[in-house]
Amino acid sequence: MTMADIRHVIVVGIDGLRPDMINETTMPNLAAMRARGVSSKDHRTVFPSETRGALTALASGARPETTGILGNEFYSRDGSGRLTGTDTVHDWRAGERRIVGGMVTATNLSETLAKNGKSFAVVNSSGQGSFTALNWKGADWGQAGFNVRHPAIGFPPELAVDIAEQHRVPANGFDRGAERQAVAAFTDTVWPQRKPAAAIIWITEVDSASHRHGLGAEGMLASMRDCDAAIGNLLEWRDRQPEKDDIVIFVTSDHGHSTINEFISVGDALKQAGIAADTRFDNDIDVLYRRGRAPGFWLKQFDKGLLQGVFDVLAAQPWYGATFTRAVEPGAQEGIIAGTLALELTGAAHDRAPDLYINLRGTDAENEFGVPGTSICDAGSYSGIPLGGGSHGGLHAAELAAVLIGEGAGLKSGGEVVASRTAIYDLAPTILALLGLEPAASMTGRPMFELLEDGEAVPAPVVKEFTAAIDGKVSRIIIGHVGERPYVDEADLVTERAAGMDAARVAELQD
């Protein structure tokens, strides 16, 4: 069987699922699928490791440096003076109208498939923004989409009506059981009517439970079991189909999680130092910042002296972590501020990128449930999420690690684990390759040939460490390369004494 023989590719996404938490107890159906199929040992998401940026990367086959969607919110330097949000459909439409070059600066699968006469469908139980990221302008291209939590935004209208009636979708959408309802909407209505060449079923409940309850807590584990039951339903449905040998299923996630062990405020730190900073530009504000695990800072008017001042304030804090500015020159690993790394190393150096990013400190310590990985967060973006809850957005290895498991004709089987590097932005090129289609020009990801039964071998990953030091503090990023393609493994802050010990960590990732 060749790639072109595959007629249907279904991607199931479990928002916020960490690969190291999948086992026969937490997710028996997914564990069994992994044992039958093929999986990636080192699958990565993008930076910032936030949902809307990651899902845009998934559906566009490119990193944020190409898509322009830098996490859940970013500043576009469009003169609005405020951050561009991605929470709602209207946020995306407003960005499309306001931002020069449009909201997304890469081509979505919806467009590529439509231009090749292929059908695409997205069904999800996540927010409006996630739905829109996955199927950007899908309605314009005649594709299909339905959100079981926000049914009013489904399209085309006749399909949305059929789903709403057949599944008795409440006017305000499903709450409990939404993950299974998303799968049912696809299997019972979307598939019979459209039989899409490619489909994404995205379910968000593990992410929500991780934030709310914490990693390893019973509430989070219960959500994993519920999502696993939905996956079981899809696999059972697949096995009943006459086309079962023409269907490939991938299960993935958009990021992992770390445990919040401290809340801080970068805004307060700047204001105490006399720097006028806020989350929007007003007349007397010089610095705009976005909150989260990896706060970003934009200057109203670029001034290297002011940027140095911002950095000096951050570097003096106990929560200071790996920090990034634009490369001092093309191809350099150092940023324009001494002690910072080049932003280009992260894959997020779009024109909209901040003048400075800081990845707040994290550790590999275990939380109360024995799950490793802790982090510090800016409190402003985590309203309602408790200390000890889950966090993501930064460059901790636990946040960048994601799931990739595949099963179906043409893929490796028997529980084979590929040990190269793969990433969320490699999925779209792989989908198109399986369908025998050429990638869009904006796709920078690669088809994951190593997952295929007779696929071409890829080079063993070459792991490189890049550092930048100031006053005994060393910003470090570790990147695994498959050929010339970089995959960010992690970034953090180390002391100069500890930095010399990092050969062991690089060797571990090399293996």
C-alpha atoms as one frame of an Amber mdcrd trajectory, in Angstrom:
protein
   0.000   0.000   0.000   1.331   3.415  -0.933   0.582   6.774   0.623  -1.864
   7.618  -2.146  -3.893   4.474  -1.288  -4.951   5.996   2.030  -8.277   7.757
   1.577  -9.128   8.972   5.075  -6.976  10.363   7.899  -8.544  11.143  11.275
  -6.639  13.060  13.955  -7.976  12.851  17.498  -6.593  15.538  19.784  -6.637
  15.353  23.578  -5.919  18.870  24.799  -3.173  19.019  27.422  -2.424  15.273
  27.554   1.085  14.362  28.721   2.560  11.258  27.069   4.110  10.005  30.303
   0.680   9.746  31.966  -0.766   7.237  29.482  -0.925   3.680  30.806  -3.307
   0.730  30.987  -5.040   2.194  34.024  -5.472   5.815  33.026  -6.210   5.255
  29.318  -6.553   1.542  28.465  -7.892   2.062  24.938  -5.124   4.469  24.001
  -2.478   2.273  25.646  -3.740  -0.695  23.606  -3.692   1.404  20.436  -0.083
   2.363  21.177   0.791  -1.318  21.678  -0.769  -2.228  18.318   0.423   0.748
  16.294   3.328   3.182  16.178   4.207   6.103  18.420   6.748   8.886  18.668
   9.059   8.875  21.662   9.831  12.586  21.381   6.838  14.448  19.952   6.911
  18.209  20.525   4.590  21.168  20.464   5.452  24.775  19.631   6.467  27.754
  21.713   4.520  29.395  23.276   3.043  26.039  24.298  -0.527  27.355  24.355
  -3.531  25.850  22.632  -4.509  28.285  19.897  -0.958  28.738  18.648  -0.392
  24.979  18.733  -3.637  24.163  16.921  -2.884  26.725  14.241   0.479  24.995
  13.824  -1.256  21.619  13.609  -3.694  22.709  10.897  -1.169  24.852   9.012
   1.893  22.608   9.182   4.130  25.457  10.328   5.574  26.975  13.492   4.416
  30.314  14.971   7.270  32.091  13.196   5.265  31.381  10.019   1.626  31.281
  11.205   1.739  34.512  13.241  -0.410  33.004  16.018   1.908  33.354  18.996
  -0.038  31.521  21.657  -3.437  32.525  22.992  -2.769  36.265  22.743  -0.144
  38.508  21.191   0.453  42.090  20.117   0.365  42.686  16.379   1.787  46.252
  16.254  -1.304  47.291  14.294  -1.890  50.527  16.144  -4.762  49.180  18.261
  -2.684  49.426  21.423  -4.025  46.155  22.771  -3.305  42.453  22.674  -4.987
  40.377  19.993  -7.039  37.616  21.600  -8.010  34.230  20.190 -10.756  33.122
  22.597 -13.776  33.632  20.337 -14.680  33.516  16.667 -15.097  37.285  16.835
 -11.537  37.714  18.127 -10.257  35.957  15.006 -12.510  37.941  12.687 -11.497
  41.200  14.324  -7.834  40.295  13.916  -8.406  39.403  10.276  -9.983  42.803
   9.657  -7.494  44.841  11.666  -4.069  43.249  11.205  -2.018  43.948   8.117
  -1.489  40.608   6.386  -4.482  39.023   8.114  -4.868  37.033  11.300  -3.080
  33.885  10.114  -0.058  34.155   7.835  -0.044  30.501   6.737  -2.412  28.261
   4.760  -4.866  26.053   6.668  -5.666  22.446   5.728  -9.233  23.563   4.966
  -7.982  25.598   2.020  -5.389  23.124   0.766  -7.816  20.225   0.787 -10.601
  22.240  -0.841  -8.305  23.294  -3.679  -7.567  19.606  -4.262 -11.238  18.637
  -4.257 -11.033  16.974  -0.833 -13.387  17.290   2.118 -12.203  18.338   5.583
 -14.127  18.308   8.850 -13.469  19.486  12.385 -15.580  18.459  15.377 -14.585
  19.554  18.853 -15.602  19.977  22.460 -13.240  22.887  23.064 -13.596  26.649
  22.928 -14.604  28.775  19.982 -11.009  29.868  19.443  -9.689  26.310  19.213
 -12.412  25.386  16.737 -11.534  28.421  14.614  -7.782  27.746  14.736  -8.278
  24.215  13.444 -10.639  25.135  10.593  -9.705  28.754   9.794 -12.020  30.017
   7.032 -13.356  26.483   6.627 -16.866  27.729   5.896 -15.507  29.885   3.063
 -13.936  26.787   1.511 -17.049  24.621   1.804 -15.652  22.469   4.592 -17.478
  21.201   7.686 -17.211  22.084  11.353 -19.192  21.592  14.539 -18.485  22.464
  18.165 -20.570  20.474  20.646 -19.992  23.112  23.329 -20.770  26.057  21.034
 -23.224  24.614  18.474 -24.249  27.969  16.975 -20.913  28.318  15.153 -21.262
  25.071  13.157 -21.175  24.983   9.362 -22.483  24.384   6.771 -25.918  25.210
   8.236 -27.680  22.094   6.946 -25.081  19.793   8.501 -25.133  21.737  11.770
 -28.918  21.380  11.919 -28.688  17.636  11.351 -26.095  17.231  14.123 -28.125
  19.363  16.535 -31.298  17.378  15.873 -29.807  13.900  15.713 -27.757  14.346
  18.886 -30.221  16.593  20.733 -27.584  19.232  21.268 -28.718  21.817  23.852
 -28.813  25.438  22.703 -25.838  26.232  24.950 -23.995  23.032  24.046 -22.996
  19.959  25.988 -21.119  20.136  29.257 -20.922  16.663  30.740 -19.994  13.930
  28.296 -18.896  16.429  25.654 -15.895  14.325  24.614 -18.062  11.343  23.704
 -20.610  13.619  22.033 -17.893  15.082  19.792 -16.915  11.596  18.624 -20.571
  10.618  18.123 -21.275  13.756  16.084 -18.454  12.760  13.776 -19.185   9.026
  13.480 -22.986   9.223  13.293 -23.546  12.389  11.246 -20.436  13.955   9.719
 -19.019  10.692   8.387 -22.203   9.371   6.729 -22.838  12.717   5.051 -19.314
  13.810   4.108 -16.822  10.924   4.515 -14.055  13.539   4.746 -10.595  12.808
   3.435  -9.189  14.416   6.591 -10.816  15.147   9.916  -9.806  16.481  13.308
 -11.764  15.586  16.436 -10.496  17.789  19.246 -11.511  17.253  22.864 -10.432
  19.585  25.638 -11.474  17.981  28.905  -8.065  16.711  30.102  -6.630  20.216
  29.786  -9.471  21.761  31.781  -9.203  19.104  34.485  -5.419  19.472  34.685
  -5.748  23.219  35.279  -8.538  22.820  37.821  -7.525  19.734  39.802  -3.792
  19.354  39.229  -1.745  16.675  37.506  -2.437  13.225  38.914  -5.431  14.310
  40.996  -8.507  12.098  40.801 -10.510  14.743  38.940  -7.830  14.897  36.259
  -7.504  11.101  36.041 -11.285  10.760  35.714 -11.170  13.098  32.731  -8.444
  10.996  31.137 -10.653   7.929  31.498 -13.603   9.754  29.933 -11.487  10.840
  26.963 -10.170   7.308  26.638 -13.733   5.985  26.475 -14.389   8.403  23.598
 -11.286   7.094  21.806 -12.550   3.548  22.385 -15.851   4.475  20.749 -14.036
   5.831  17.697 -11.835   2.743  17.359 -14.855   0.439  17.634 -16.636   2.513
  14.983 -13.579   2.304  12.708 -13.505  -1.470  12.965 -17.134  -1.675  11.813
 -16.625   0.378   8.674 -16.323  -1.193   5.219 -13.570   1.410   4.624 -11.642
   0.443   7.771  -8.538  -0.508   5.780  -8.542   2.946   4.178  -8.625   4.839
   7.490  -5.567   5.992   9.430  -6.079   7.353  12.941  -3.606   9.518  14.838
  -4.041  10.518  18.471  -2.113  13.581  19.528  -2.050  16.460  22.007  -1.159
  20.126  21.750   1.050  20.453  24.843   1.762  18.935  28.221   1.437  20.506
  31.666   3.603  21.473  34.608   2.416  22.096  38.168   2.155  25.693  39.394
   4.242  26.080  42.534   4.261  29.897  42.709   2.387  32.896  41.324   4.179
  36.176  40.580   3.469  39.439  38.726   5.924  40.650  36.103   3.913  43.869
  35.801   4.382  44.703  39.478   8.113  44.062  39.225   8.444  46.535  36.346
   6.274  49.175  37.983   8.267  48.948  41.220  11.356  49.674  39.114   9.707
  52.751  37.627   8.981  51.278  34.190   5.520  52.150  32.886   4.065  48.795
  31.847   0.584  47.391  31.334  -1.383  44.901  29.255  -2.269  47.617  26.726
  -0.620  50.765  25.457  -2.051  53.988  26.846  -0.542  57.446  26.550   1.820
  56.985  29.490   2.664  53.301  28.962   6.028  52.433  27.414   5.907  48.620
  27.694   3.034  46.275  26.868   3.227  42.758  28.248   1.307  39.516  28.028
   1.005  37.300  31.064   1.362  33.549  31.429   4.111  30.995  31.767   6.289
  32.864  29.257   5.489  36.577  29.502   6.290  38.676  26.445   7.180  42.391
  26.351   6.682  44.843  23.494   8.032  48.414  23.475   5.842  51.230  22.149
   8.913  52.631  20.404  11.935  50.390  20.185  14.661  51.658  22.477  17.506
  49.302  23.287  18.198  51.179  26.518  14.610  50.652  27.700  14.736  46.997
  26.644  17.950  46.624  28.636  16.171  48.174  31.603  13.298  45.679  31.330
  15.757  42.815  31.130  17.745  44.071  34.127  14.584  44.129  36.245  13.661
  40.585  35.206  17.182  39.206  35.645  17.216  40.415  39.261  14.111  38.410
  40.186  14.204  35.003  41.883  11.795  33.714  39.227  14.020  34.761  36.316
  14.316  32.035  33.680  15.652  31.518  30.163  15.172  34.769  28.231  15.063
  35.590  24.521  15.452  38.656  22.294  15.985  39.031  18.547  19.266  37.600
  17.274  22.147  40.032  17.423  22.755  39.135  13.767  21.241  36.586  11.345
  22.102  33.062  12.397  23.501  34.068  15.790  22.519  32.155  18.920  22.776
  35.239  21.162  20.112  37.918  21.447  20.617  41.661  21.134  20.686  41.987
  24.933  23.710  40.379  26.578  22.665  37.289  28.537  19.688  36.482  26.303
  19.358  33.794  23.665  18.175  34.471  20.123  14.393  34.336  19.842  14.839
  32.642  16.470  15.958  29.464  18.281  12.432  29.013  19.676  10.571  28.983
  16.349   8.489  31.993  17.392  10.367  34.869  15.727   7.439  36.224  13.719
   7.225  39.967  13.054   4.578  40.046  15.805   6.859  38.454  18.381   7.690
  40.371  21.553  10.892  42.329  21.881  11.662  40.088  24.848  10.332  36.751
  26.115  11.039  35.311  29.566  10.378  31.650  30.320   9.655  31.745  34.067
  11.650  29.268  36.094  10.651  25.662  36.520  12.025  22.508  38.105  11.781
  18.760  37.608  10.471  18.237  41.155   7.377  16.087  41.677   4.023  17.445
  42.798   1.950  15.922  45.601   0.733  13.165  43.253   4.236  12.191  42.133
   4.043  13.861  38.702   7.326  15.619  37.809   7.618  19.180  36.537   6.831
  22.406  38.402   6.753  26.012  37.250   6.181  29.640  38.203   3.361  31.585
  36.517   2.294  35.190  36.218  -0.909  35.253  38.268  -2.856  37.504  35.922
  -3.600  34.869  33.296  -4.589  32.103  35.696  -7.715  33.510  37.290  -9.578
  30.737  39.098  -6.754  28.200  38.749  -5.302  27.248  42.139  -1.735  26.882
  43.294  -0.932  23.280  42.458  -3.042  23.369  39.309  -1.674  22.610  35.881
   0.118  25.159  33.724   1.552  25.398  30.221   2.788  27.961  27.731   6.473
  27.859  28.511   9.519  25.829  27.547   9.630  23.280  30.352  10.170  19.784
  28.930   6.858  18.675  30.488   5.010  21.450  28.634   6.668  20.865  25.251
   6.179  17.084  25.353   3.082  15.936  23.479   1.441  12.694  22.360   1.616
  11.086  18.929   0.212   7.586  18.385  -0.834   6.214  14.992  -2.643   3.128
  13.780  -3.863   2.025  10.376  -2.903   0.542   7.048   0.464   1.724   5.849
   1.789   2.636   9.293   4.283   0.697  11.355   2.686  -1.626  13.891   3.385
  -3.898  16.827   4.078  -1.078  19.251   7.043   0.317  17.379   8.412   3.560
  18.850  10.252   5.994  16.601  13.028   7.893  18.345  13.659  10.765  15.976
  11.872  14.041  16.668   8.335  14.805  15.499   6.149  17.816  16.123   2.586
  19.037  15.963   3.382  20.984  12.791   4.461  17.756  11.060   0.930  16.361
  11.142  -0.545  18.433   8.302   2.276  17.572   5.853   1.893  13.911   6.849
  -1.872  14.003   6.266  -1.378  15.470   2.811   1.365  12.974   1.964  -0.858
  10.067   3.027  -3.563  11.414   0.722  -1.097  11.843  -2.138  -1.275  15.645
  -2.090   1.411  18.323  -2.229   1.915  20.574   0.823   0.998  24.232   0.836
   3.909  26.581   0.182   3.746  27.916   3.753   4.174  24.470   5.357   7.540
  24.151   7.062   6.848  20.844   8.811   7.774  17.535   7.214   5.952  14.291
   6.386   6.821  11.818   9.147   8.057   9.045   6.854   9.547   7.151   9.790
   6.005   6.284  10.941   5.265   4.447   7.699   5.584   0.708   7.275   7.926
   1.121   4.310   8.862   4.725   4.997  12.227   6.255   4.375  14.557   6.320
   7.345  15.350   9.713   8.833  18.684  10.701  10.361  19.203  10.083  14.050
  18.528  13.318  15.951  21.475  15.542  16.715  20.959  17.359  20.004  22.575
  20.753  20.522  22.680  23.029  23.537  22.793  26.823  23.249  23.550  29.095
  26.200  23.863  32.759  27.053  25.171  33.892  30.449  25.139  37.015  32.600
  26.026  37.470  36.269  26.269  33.725  36.841  22.856  33.004  35.334  22.784
  30.911  32.176  19.848  30.843  29.798  19.861  27.471  28.078  17.856  25.923
  25.266  18.238  22.353  24.013  17.223  21.586  20.442  17.047  18.234  18.678
  17.732  18.330  14.941  16.441  15.877  12.349  18.598  16.795   9.401  18.352
  20.574   9.238  14.984  20.740  11.017  15.052  21.938  14.629  12.747  20.661
  17.401  12.861  22.467  20.754  13.287  19.954  23.598  13.360  22.348  26.549
  14.742  25.615  27.877  15.477  26.765  31.384  17.907  28.669  33.584  20.972
  27.066  35.098  23.904  28.307  37.137  27.309  28.401  35.512  28.396  25.562
  37.776  25.435  23.411  36.724  25.804  24.317  33.073  28.899  22.172  32.822
  26.846  19.151  33.865  24.384  19.440  30.990  26.249  16.981  28.767  24.371
  14.209  30.580  20.986  15.784  29.730  21.995  16.291  26.108  23.147  12.667
  25.910  19.831  11.511  27.388  17.885  13.407  24.717  20.295  12.180  22.048
  19.281   8.603  22.885
